[in-house]
Amino acid sequence: MVFFLLSEKEYFYAVLKKALILFTILFSLTHIGIAEIVNIGIYHNSKITSFVFHPEEGEYAVFTEKGKLLTLDKSELLELKYVNNKIYIKSIDKDYGSFKKVRFIGTAANNSFKVKPKNSKRIKIYEDNLFVNLHSYYNYFQLINNIEINNYVAGVVESEVGRSPPPEYFKLQAIICRTYALKNITRHQTEGFSLCDKVHCQAYNRKPKSELIKTAALETNNIVIVDSDINLIVATFYSNCGGETAKSEEVWKQRLYYLRTVKDTFCLHENNSVWTKKIPRSNWIKYLKTHHCSDDAIHHECGLEYFQQGREQHYMKDNVKIPFVKIRSDFKLKSAQFNVIPEDNFVRLEGKGFGHGVGLCQEGAMKMAKDGHSYINILHFYYSNVHMINLESLDFFKADY
């Protein structure tokens, strides 16, 4: 070990610099704020016109625009129907009438509820509260899960990665999901809620079954990831990078310094590391011609071959230039990393990875966690020069003097 001796003056300025950096981080985060409750649009765009509400745990007070209607426990259920642009409510033995808005508010220490839409065999369970509105433009319900953010984060983690990864990975995914949620908290603001339950925001299927996941969300309470300018990062993730992550500008044209290329050997032998797909030769030729490839260029076998050298951004051959992300979208491929090999009446695409490739490689990160790496080390492996901050540290700066 080597020790470097600083003069008293140098030491003073080093400490002062560190203090100023910390102060800047904490002060700037007051503009981010702490969201303790989030509103999630569930069954988004499912056009539900009738469903059954049944408390699974705790007790619920039911409110309408006219005030408190009743109290429900686990022995009771209600059916709600869309009738003449109103919410008609009834129980097994009583009709309660029609209303414009209905709120199910949990009143016990822990509350969860079951929802079963009409003509659906599947029952879903959610935590905390449920808001039922009439959709502004269409004849169906808008269902909003008003939920404590750690409960939401746990639900997202289980929906996104399942229950098999090790606990250390759950902590990492919880921090990423929380950061992503707060970064995009206004995405559906014009529709009356924060985020939806689809992959468009983050997959959110129901209350998690795993206690390990719920514990991971609580243990990382209020921790988020920020960049060097103290902004919440774009916390992107996907299944498998195929051995090399992509730069942000290669996929979305926006350059972010912390989303750089990373050589990743951890994911190389995981489930989604390689894939193949056959496309009819005639379809591939037609596709190339629509992008101005000449008949002469594709007449011979070698005219159809293409081998990527690493992770390339464009298919470039014989004056043809097509973004690989576009080819991926057009042919619904698992990734934009692939080679093209002619084979009889087909071309075989031999690909690597699954997803856009920017940010955290989930299968690589899971392997790192299994190998004993901490969630902090895994995070910094995939996101360059970022910081983890606990938002509770902002309370001091929000206090009135």
Stockholm file with secondary structure:
# STOCKHOLM 1.0

chainA/1-401         MVFFLLSEKEYFYAVLKKALILFTILFSLTHIGIAEIVNIGIYHNSKITSFVFHPEEGEYAVFTEKGKLLTLDKSELLELKYVNNKIYIKSIDKDYGSFKKVRFIGTAANNSFKVKPKNSKRIKIYEDNLFVNLHSYYNYFQLINNIEINNYVAGVVESEVGRSPPPEYFKLQAIICRTYALKNITRHQTEGFSLCDKVHCQAYNRKPKSELIKTAALETNNIVIVDSDINLIVATFYSNCGGETAKSEEVWKQRLYYLRTVKDTFCLHENNSVWTKKIPRSNWIKYLKTHHCSDDAIHHECGLEYFQQGREQHYMKDNVKIPFVKIRSDFKLKSAQFNVIPEDNFVRLEGKGFGHGVGLCQEGAMKMAKDGHSYINILHFYYSNVHMINLESLDFFKADY
#=GR chainA/1-401 SS CCCCCCCHHHHHHHHHHHHHHHHHHHHHGGGTCCCSEEEEEESTTCCCCEEEEEEEESCEEEEETTEEEEEECTTCCEEEEEETTEEEEECSSCEEEEESEEEEEECSSSCEEEEEETTCCCCEEEESEEEEEECSSSSSEEEEEEEEHHHHHHHHHHHHHCSCSCHHHHHHHHHHHHHHHHHTTTTTGGGTSSEESSTTTCCCCSSCCCHHHHHHHHHTTTEEEECTTSCBCCCCEESBCTTBCBCHHHHTSCCCTTSCCCBCCTTTTSTTSEEEEEEEHHHHHHHHHHTTCCHHHHSSGGGTCBCCSSSCSEEEETTEEEEHHHHHHHHTCSCSEEEEEEETTEEEEEEECBSCCBSEEHHHHHHHHHTTCCHHHHHHHHSTTCEEEEGGGGHHHHSCC
#=GC SS_cons         CCCCCCCHHHHHHHHHHHHHHHHHHHHHGGGTCCCSEEEEEESTTCCCCEEEEEEEESCEEEEETTEEEEEECTTCCEEEEEETTEEEEECSSCEEEEESEEEEEECSSSCEEEEEETTCCCCEEEESEEEEEECSSSSSEEEEEEEEHHHHHHHHHHHHHCSCSCHHHHHHHHHHHHHHHHHTTTTTGGGTSSEESSTTTCCCCSSCCCHHHHHHHHHTTTEEEECTTSCBCCCCEESBCTTBCBCHHHHTSCCCTTSCCCBCCTTTTSTTSEEEEEEEHHHHHHHHHHTTCCHHHHSSGGGTCBCCSSSCSEEEETTEEEEHHHHHHHHTCSCSEEEEEEETTEEEEEEECBSCCBSEEHHHHHHHHHTTCCHHHHHHHHSTTCEEEEGGGGHHHHSCC
//
